[in-house]
Amino acid sequence: AVAGVAQLVWLAYDAARAGISLRLRVPRLTPGVRRMLALMLPGVFGAGVQQLNLLVSTVVASFRDGAVSTLYYADRISQLPLAVIGIAVGVALLPLLSRQLKAGDGAGAAESQNRAVEFTLLLTLPAAVALLAVPAPIVAVLFEHGRFGAEESRATAAALAAFAAGLPAYVLVKVLLPSFYAREDIATPVRVAVVALAVNAVLAVVLGRSWGATGIAIAASAAAWMNAAGLALVLRRRAHFVMDVRLRARLPRMAGAALLMGAVLLAGERALAAAFAGPVWLQAPALAALVVGGVAVFAGLALVLGAARMADVRAALRKG
């Protein structure tokens, strides 16, 4: 609650500095407001499909002992890169695409979409690989205290790895949706989201029977990939988003750098096994060393392999 109030105060302060007055007014149903509501209400469903999938997963998990808590803790960790990367880029991309499309700058909109996908995957792929490679020490350091024992830690780590497999898809959905919203197409994302939601429900029941919370997390990731693939396919068919030469060239290099980083993290986890088996005051520095080392390794490999250039990263950060 305090953080929410602080965020509001900060926003109001910056708005005042920009000459924007924030005042409460009685809303009027003008034609513009009606149009906004007509677009917004179905759009809430399309944009919130991840939360709906999580709700479905939670309902299915409630029939298994401890599965709800396992999914909750695993989801909290996987949400961090999604919030920092996917949501932030998606929010920044929508007004940019809207301006470009309104001005008839289709080429500029395509360039913006490609660079947004490139930048988000550059950050998301290593995060996903890291969570897949070393989920156990992350969960142990953060949660393995008190009643949260080794068994709960192992179950949560397995679910975290399953969620991590879908992390790039979750982020891609957030980055692809603005391309529809900027064109005032709300119906298509909703239709794709309904299919993904149905797939998640079916897979969660089927996989949850055999693999428990991990199976339910796998179902959520599979649904996320179906959602992302469906959106991308529609955009491609309409020629609204086609990967350009630069993105096609850099994507496999990003994946290669992320996989090599994952191998280094696995080796690092083995080398630090004694520390991770010790008390938390040894585990925490060991995890920090893994994180810093992984970031350094991926950054170096990305530059060497040509997955990124420092000038491009600086330009993307300035635009953000």
C-alpha positions as CSV (number, residue, x, y, z in Angstrom):
1,A,0.0,0.0,0.0
2,V,2.8,2.4,0.9
3,A,4.6,1.6,-2.4
4,G,1.4,2.3,-4.3
5,V,0.9,5.7,-2.7
6,A,4.6,6.5,-3.3
7,Q,4.2,5.6,-6.9
8,L,1.1,7.9,-7.3
9,V,2.9,10.8,-5.6
10,W,5.9,10.4,-7.8
11,L,3.7,10.3,-10.9
12,A,1.7,13.3,-9.8
13,Y,5.0,15.2,-9.2
14,D,6.4,14.4,-12.6
15,A,3.1,15.3,-14.2
16,A,3.0,18.6,-12.5
17,R,6.6,19.4,-13.7
18,A,5.4,18.6,-17.2
19,G,2.5,21.0,-16.8
20,I,-0.2,18.3,-16.6
21,S,-2.9,18.8,-14.0
22,L,-4.3,15.7,-12.4
23,R,-7.8,16.5,-11.2
24,L,-10.8,14.3,-10.4
25,R,-13.7,15.1,-12.7
26,V,-17.1,13.6,-13.2
27,P,-16.8,11.4,-16.3
28,R,-19.0,12.1,-19.3
29,L,-19.9,9.5,-21.9
30,T,-18.8,11.4,-24.9
31,P,-18.4,9.6,-28.3
32,G,-14.7,9.4,-27.6
33,V,-15.2,7.8,-24.2
34,R,-17.7,5.3,-25.6
35,R,-15.2,4.3,-28.3
36,M,-12.5,3.9,-25.7
37,L,-14.7,1.7,-23.5
38,A,-15.8,-0.4,-26.5
39,L,-12.1,-1.0,-27.3
40,M,-11.0,-1.4,-23.7
41,L,-13.4,-3.9,-22.3
42,P,-12.6,-6.8,-24.7
43,G,-9.0,-5.7,-24.6
44,V,-8.8,-6.4,-20.9
45,F,-9.5,-10.0,-21.6
46,G,-6.8,-10.3,-24.3
47,A,-4.2,-8.5,-22.3
48,G,-5.0,-10.3,-19.1
49,V,-4.9,-13.9,-20.5
50,Q,-1.8,-14.7,-18.4
51,Q,-3.6,-13.8,-15.2
52,L,-6.6,-15.9,-16.4
53,N,-4.3,-18.8,-17.2
54,L,-2.8,-18.5,-13.7
55,L,-6.3,-18.6,-12.2
56,V,-7.1,-21.8,-14.2
57,S,-3.8,-23.3,-13.0
58,T,-4.6,-22.4,-9.4
59,V,-8.0,-24.0,-9.6
60,V,-6.6,-27.2,-11.0
61,A,-3.7,-27.1,-8.4
62,S,-6.2,-26.8,-5.6
63,F,-7.0,-30.4,-6.0
64,R,-3.4,-31.4,-5.1
65,D,-1.8,-30.9,-1.7
66,G,0.7,-28.1,-1.7
67,A,0.5,-27.4,-5.4
68,V,-1.1,-24.0,-5.0
69,S,1.8,-22.7,-2.9
70,T,4.3,-24.3,-5.2
71,L,2.9,-22.5,-8.2
72,Y,2.6,-19.2,-6.3
73,Y,6.2,-19.1,-5.3
74,A,7.5,-20.2,-8.7
75,D,5.3,-17.7,-10.5
76,R,6.5,-14.8,-8.2
77,I,10.0,-15.4,-9.4
78,S,9.1,-15.8,-13.1
79,Q,7.0,-12.6,-13.0
80,L,10.1,-10.4,-12.3
81,P,11.6,-10.5,-15.8
82,L,8.1,-10.3,-17.4
83,A,7.2,-7.1,-15.4
84,V,10.6,-5.5,-15.9
85,I,11.0,-6.3,-19.6
86,G,7.7,-7.3,-21.3
87,I,5.2,-5.0,-19.7
88,A,7.6,-2.0,-19.8
89,V,8.4,-2.4,-23.5
90,G,4.8,-3.1,-24.4
91,V,3.6,0.1,-22.6
92,A,6.2,2.2,-24.4
93,L,5.6,0.6,-27.8
94,L,1.8,1.2,-28.0
95,P,1.9,5.0,-28.3
96,L,4.9,4.9,-30.7
97,L,3.1,2.5,-33.0
98,S,-0.1,4.5,-32.8
99,R,1.7,7.7,-33.9
100,Q,3.6,6.0,-36.7
101,L,0.5,4.2,-38.1
102,K,-1.6,7.4,-37.8
103,A,1.0,9.2,-39.8
104,G,1.0,6.5,-42.4
105,D,4.6,5.4,-41.6
106,G,4.2,1.7,-42.0
107,A,7.9,1.2,-42.5
108,G,8.6,3.0,-39.3
109,A,6.1,0.9,-37.4
110,A,7.6,-2.3,-38.8
111,E,11.1,-1.1,-37.7
112,S,9.8,-0.3,-34.2
113,Q,8.1,-3.7,-33.8
114,N,11.3,-5.5,-34.9
115,R,13.5,-3.6,-32.6
116,A,11.1,-4.1,-29.7
117,V,11.1,-7.9,-30.3
118,E,14.9,-7.9,-30.6
119,F,15.5,-5.9,-27.4
120,T,13.1,-7.9,-25.3
121,L,14.4,-11.2,-26.5
122,L,18.0,-10.0,-25.9
123,L,17.0,-9.6,-22.2
124,T,14.5,-12.4,-21.9
125,L,16.3,-15.4,-23.4
126,P,19.2,-15.3,-20.9
127,A,16.8,-14.8,-18.0
128,A,14.7,-17.8,-19.2
129,V,17.8,-20.0,-19.6
130,A,19.2,-19.0,-16.2
131,L,15.9,-19.9,-14.5
132,L,15.9,-23.2,-16.4
133,A,19.5,-24.0,-15.6
134,V,19.8,-23.1,-11.9
135,P,16.3,-22.8,-10.4
136,A,17.2,-24.8,-7.3
137,P,19.7,-22.4,-5.7
138,I,17.4,-19.4,-6.5
139,V,14.5,-21.0,-4.8
140,A,16.6,-22.2,-1.9
141,V,18.1,-18.8,-1.1
142,L,14.8,-17.0,-1.4
143,F,12.4,-19.3,0.3
144,E,14.0,-22.3,2.0
145,H,13.5,-21.1,5.5
146,G,11.3,-22.2,8.4
147,R,8.6,-24.6,7.3
148,F,9.6,-24.3,3.7
149,G,12.0,-27.3,3.6
150,A,14.1,-29.1,1.0
151,E,11.1,-31.0,-0.4
152,E,9.1,-27.8,-1.0
153,S,12.2,-26.2,-2.5
154,R,12.7,-29.0,-5.0
155,A,9.0,-28.9,-6.1
156,T,9.1,-25.1,-6.5
157,A,12.3,-25.2,-8.5
158,A,10.8,-27.7,-10.9
159,A,7.7,-25.5,-11.4
160,L,9.9,-22.5,-11.8
161,A,11.9,-24.2,-14.6
162,A,8.6,-25.1,-16.3
163,F,7.4,-21.5,-16.1
164,A,10.8,-20.3,-17.4
165,A,10.3,-22.3,-20.5
166,G,7.4,-20.1,-21.4
167,L,8.9,-16.8,-20.3
168,P,10.0,-15.7,-23.8
169,A,6.4,-16.4,-25.0
170,Y,4.9,-14.3,-22.1
171,V,7.1,-11.4,-23.1
172,L,6.4,-11.7,-26.8
173,V,2.7,-11.6,-26.1
174,K,3.2,-8.3,-24.3
175,V,5.3,-6.9,-27.2
176,L,3.0,-8.2,-30.0
177,L,-0.3,-7.0,-28.6
178,P,0.4,-3.3,-29.2
179,S,0.5,-4.0,-32.9
180,F,-3.2,-5.0,-32.7
181,Y,-4.2,-2.3,-30.3
182,A,-2.5,0.5,-32.3
183,R,-4.7,-0.6,-35.3
184,E,-7.8,-0.7,-33.0
185,D,-8.1,-4.5,-33.5
186,I,-9.2,-5.9,-30.2
187,A,-11.1,-8.9,-31.3
188,T,-8.2,-10.9,-32.7
189,P,-6.2,-11.0,-29.5
190,V,-9.3,-12.0,-27.6
191,R,-10.0,-14.9,-30.0
192,V,-6.4,-16.1,-29.8
193,A,-6.5,-15.8,-26.0
194,V,-9.6,-17.9,-25.7
195,V,-7.9,-20.7,-27.6
196,A,-4.8,-20.4,-25.4
197,L,-7.0,-20.4,-22.3
198,A,-8.8,-23.6,-23.4
199,V,-5.5,-25.3,-24.2
200,N,-4.1,-24.4,-20.8
201,A,-7.2,-25.8,-19.0
202,V,-7.1,-29.1,-20.8
203,L,-3.3,-29.6,-20.5
204,A,-3.3,-28.5,-16.8
205,V,-5.8,-31.3,-16.0
206,V,-4.0,-33.9,-18.0
207,L,-0.4,-33.0,-17.0
208,G,-1.3,-32.1,-13.5
209,R,-2.5,-35.7,-12.8
210,S,1.0,-37.1,-13.7
211,W,3.4,-34.3,-12.7
212,G,1.5,-32.2,-10.2
213,A,2.5,-28.6,-10.0
214,T,5.2,-29.0,-12.6
215,G,2.8,-30.4,-15.1
216,I,0.4,-27.5,-14.5
217,A,3.2,-25.0,-15.0
218,I,4.2,-26.8,-18.3
219,A,0.6,-26.4,-19.4
220,A,0.7,-22.6,-18.7
221,S,3.9,-22.3,-20.7
222,A,2.5,-24.3,-23.6
223,A,-0.5,-22.0,-23.7
224,A,1.7,-19.0,-23.6
225,W,3.6,-20.2,-26.6
226,M,0.4,-20.9,-28.4
227,N,-0.8,-17.4,-27.7
228,A,2.4,-15.8,-28.9
229,A,2.6,-18.0,-32.0
230,G,-1.1,-17.2,-32.8
231,L,-0.6,-13.5,-32.6
232,A,2.7,-13.6,-34.6
233,L,1.0,-15.7,-37.3
234,V,-1.9,-13.3,-37.7
235,L,0.4,-10.3,-37.9
236,R,2.6,-12.1,-40.5
237,R,-0.4,-13.0,-42.6
238,R,-1.6,-9.4,-42.6
239,A,2.0,-8.2,-43.3
240,H,1.9,-6.2,-40.1
241,F,4.9,-7.9,-38.6
242,V,7.6,-9.7,-40.5
243,M,11.0,-10.4,-39.0
244,D,13.6,-8.2,-40.8
245,V,17.1,-9.3,-41.8
246,R,18.7,-8.0,-38.7
247,L,16.3,-9.8,-36.3
248,R,16.6,-13.1,-38.3
249,A,20.4,-12.8,-38.1
250,R,20.6,-11.9,-34.4
251,L,18.0,-14.2,-33.0
252,P,20.0,-17.5,-33.3
253,R,23.0,-15.7,-32.0
254,M,21.1,-14.5,-28.9
255,A,19.9,-18.1,-28.4
256,G,23.5,-19.4,-28.8
257,A,24.9,-16.9,-26.3
258,A,22.1,-17.7,-23.8
259,L,22.6,-21.5,-24.1
260,L,26.4,-21.1,-23.6
261,M,25.7,-18.9,-20.5
262,G,23.4,-21.7,-19.2
263,A,26.2,-24.2,-19.5
264,V,28.5,-21.9,-17.6
265,L,25.8,-21.5,-14.9
266,L,25.5,-25.2,-14.5
267,A,29.3,-25.6,-14.1
268,G,29.3,-22.7,-11.6
269,E,26.5,-24.4,-9.6
270,R,28.6,-27.5,-9.4
271,A,31.7,-25.6,-8.4
272,L,29.8,-23.8,-5.6
273,A,27.9,-26.9,-4.4
274,A,29.6,-26.8,-1.0
275,A,28.4,-23.2,-0.5
276,F,24.8,-24.0,-1.6
277,A,24.8,-26.9,0.8
278,G,25.7,-24.6,3.7
279,P,23.8,-21.9,5.6
280,V,22.1,-19.0,3.9
281,W,25.0,-16.6,4.6
282,L,27.1,-18.8,2.3
283,Q,24.3,-19.5,-0.2
284,A,23.4,-15.9,-0.8
285,P,26.9,-14.8,-1.9
286,A,27.2,-17.9,-4.0
287,L,24.0,-17.1,-5.8
288,A,25.1,-13.5,-6.3
289,A,28.3,-14.7,-7.8
290,L,26.3,-16.9,-10.2
291,V,24.1,-14.0,-11.2
292,V,26.9,-11.6,-11.8
293,G,28.9,-14.2,-13.6
294,G,26.0,-15.2,-15.8
295,V,25.3,-11.6,-16.8
296,A,29.0,-11.0,-17.6
297,V,29.3,-14.2,-19.6
298,F,26.1,-13.5,-21.7
299,A,27.1,-9.9,-22.3
300,G,30.5,-10.9,-23.5
301,L,29.2,-13.7,-25.7
302,A,26.4,-11.5,-27.1
303,L,29.0,-8.9,-28.2
304,V,31.4,-11.5,-29.6
305,L,28.8,-13.5,-31.5
306,G,27.2,-10.4,-32.9
307,A,23.9,-10.8,-31.1
308,A,24.1,-7.2,-29.9
309,R,26.1,-4.0,-30.3
310,M,26.7,-1.6,-27.5
311,A,25.4,1.3,-29.7
312,D,22.1,-0.6,-30.2
313,V,21.7,-1.3,-26.5
314,R,22.3,2.4,-25.6
315,A,19.9,3.6,-28.3
316,A,17.2,1.2,-27.0
317,L,17.7,2.4,-23.5
318,R,17.5,6.0,-24.5
319,K,14.2,5.4,-26.3
320,G,12.9,3.5,-23.3
